[in-house]
Amino acid sequence: MPDAALRSLKVAGPAVARLFRARLCLCAVQVLMLTSWGLLLPLLLVLPFGGMLPPRAGDAVVYLMAGCLLGGFLLCIPEAYFRRRRESAQQDAFGDVQSALGRLRAGWNLEWESPYAGAGPERLISFGSWNERFEWRVSYRRGALLLTEIPAGEHEVDEE
C-alpha cells in the first residue's frame, strides 16, 4: 500500500462534544495560571527599585507579587479537576473513535497519546493485521474530532 491516499475522518457526538468542552476549560485555566506566574517577572524587576517608589506603590507591588504567586498555586486545584474531567471525557469518547476507525478498517488496539500539559499534538495509534501501524493526527473543530492519517514516513518512533 505505498501509494495509498491519506484518509481523514470526522467523529462527532455528545461524548466528543464533552471532550471538546473539557479540553477548552483546561486550556483556559492553564492560561490563567501561566498569566499569574508570568506577571511575577516584571514585579520582581520592580522590587529592587522599591525605595524609589512612593510607599503605597511599593506596598502594591508586594501585594501584587503575593497575589500572583498564590493565585498560580491556587489555580492548581481547578487545573487538576479539569484535567481529570478531560481524561474522563476522553475515555467516554474512546468508543466512538474506535468504532469510527473500525468502519475505515484502520486497525484496532487503539492508543490515544496526548501530552501531559498540552504542549504538543495529540495522536492516535492503531494497529492492524500483518503488523500494520496507523497514526492519526487529532484536531478539534467546532465540537467534533477531526482525525487525519499521518504518512508512514512521519510516524513517531516510541522508545519502549
Summary of the structure (lengths in Angstrom):
residues: 160
radius of gyration: 22.3
end to end distance: 26.4
largest distance: 74.4
contacts: 417
relative contact order: 0.18
helix: 56%
strand: 19%
